[in-house]
Amino acid sequence: MENGQELKLDQARLVLRIKKSLLSMGQLHLHGYSTIFMDGTRKVVRSTELIARGNKRATLYWPLGPNSS
């Protein structure tokens, strides 16, 4: 998360053969989060709080750490 805390996802699925963790935007929306994709960036917000952000590389959005600018 943006503030260095962890976000716990209930009922998450783990696929052992996938090398990278994938996050379902639909599942986040079901739990009250909004996702904004704009200008090569992704932001996940809940109400007015920024939860997570990332940058687009090729066709995927990669997370930024809490100390990234």
HUZI-V737563 format. One record per pair of residues at least 4 apart in sequence whose ideal C-beta (glycine too) atoms are under 7 Angstrom apart, sorted by the first residue. I is the first residue (numbers start at 1). GAP is how many residues later the second one is. D is the distance in whole Angstrom. If there is no record, write none. Layout:
BEGIN
i:I gap:GAP d:D
i:I gap:GAP d:D
END
This chain:
BEGIN
i:1 gap:4 d:5
i:1 gap:5 d:7
i:1 gap:6 d:5
i:1 gap:50 d:6
i:1 gap:51 d:6
i:2 gap:48 d:5
i:2 gap:49 d:6
i:2 gap:50 d:6
i:2 gap:51 d:6
i:2 gap:64 d:6
i:3 gap:63 d:6
i:4 gap:62 d:4
i:7 gap:44 d:7
i:9 gap:18 d:7
i:18 gap:4 d:7
i:24 gap:4 d:7
i:25 gap:4 d:6
i:25 gap:10 d:5
i:26 gap:4 d:7
i:27 gap:4 d:7
i:28 gap:5 d:4
i:28 gap:7 d:6
i:28 gap:16 d:6
i:29 gap:4 d:6
i:32 gap:14 d:6
i:33 gap:11 d:5
i:33 gap:12 d:7
i:33 gap:13 d:5
i:33 gap:18 d:6
i:34 gap:11 d:5
i:35 gap:7 d:6
i:35 gap:9 d:5
i:36 gap:7 d:5
i:36 gap:9 d:7
i:37 gap:5 d:5
i:40 gap:15 d:6
i:40 gap:16 d:4
i:41 gap:12 d:6
i:41 gap:13 d:7
i:41 gap:14 d:6
i:42 gap:11 d:6
i:42 gap:12 d:5
i:42 gap:19 d:4
i:43 gap:7 d:6
i:43 gap:10 d:5
i:44 gap:7 d:4
i:44 gap:8 d:4
i:45 gap:4 d:6
i:45 gap:5 d:6
i:45 gap:6 d:6
i:46 gap:5 d:6
i:52 gap:11 d:6
i:53 gap:11 d:5
i:54 gap:7 d:4
i:54 gap:8 d:5
i:54 gap:9 d:5
i:54 gap:10 d:6
i:55 gap:6 d:7
i:55 gap:7 d:6
i:55 gap:9 d:6
i:56 gap:5 d:5
i:57 gap:5 d:5
i:64 gap:4 d:4
END
